[in-house]
Amino acid sequence: MEKLKRTDGRGRHTLDDIRRMWREWRERMQVKNERIGYDMKKMESDTAKIKAERRRRHQAAVDAAKKRQSDPRFRRAEYDLKQACAAIDGFEYQHPSETETQTQTFTRRRKLRHGMQKIVEAARKRQETARFQRQEHCLEHACKVRGVQYFGPKPIETEARTKARRRMLRRKLAKAEQVGKDSMD
């Protein structure tokens, strides 16, 4: 839009200029709207096609995943993995999604195995320390002396499970000691 040269004495646009600007603006908008309107219609049909294609692909993925997941080998592998996760305290098994591809399955299983391996190695390292073995030996000896059944650590025992087991053994020892004192009185 060119600069308006005609103004009244105080620097304002004249009424003719304003009418001309308004008319030009309306014409430009009309052309633009016609162009947009055409594009909008085209865009709506394209969007509908894209959505239909996405729905079709999603359904195909779901069907393929169901077929793959109904295979006995898949179910057996998932069952074994679930059991392995359950054997480790505080380790959550992750279920397969309904549209999971084979690559996603491999990735999910690898992450689960890796997580389990880290926990197992950490537990093994912790149980090999001299401090851990000394504490277990003291607890075992105290149980033997007071006639309480001793439960040793499981091969894969998290720190929380160890603390809970020891707490339970100490409670039994305290109860046995109390019974011993009562019988002496």
Secondary structure, DSSP 8 states (H G I E B T S, - for coil): ------B-TTS-B-HHHHHHHHHHHHHHHHHHHHHHHHHHHHHHHHHHHHHHHHHHHHHHHHHHHHHHHTSHHHHHHHHHHHHHHHHSTT-------TT--HHHHHHHHHHHHHHHHHHHHHHHHHHHSHHHHHHHHHHHHHHHHHT-------SS--HHHHHHHHHHHHHHHHHHHHHHHHHH-
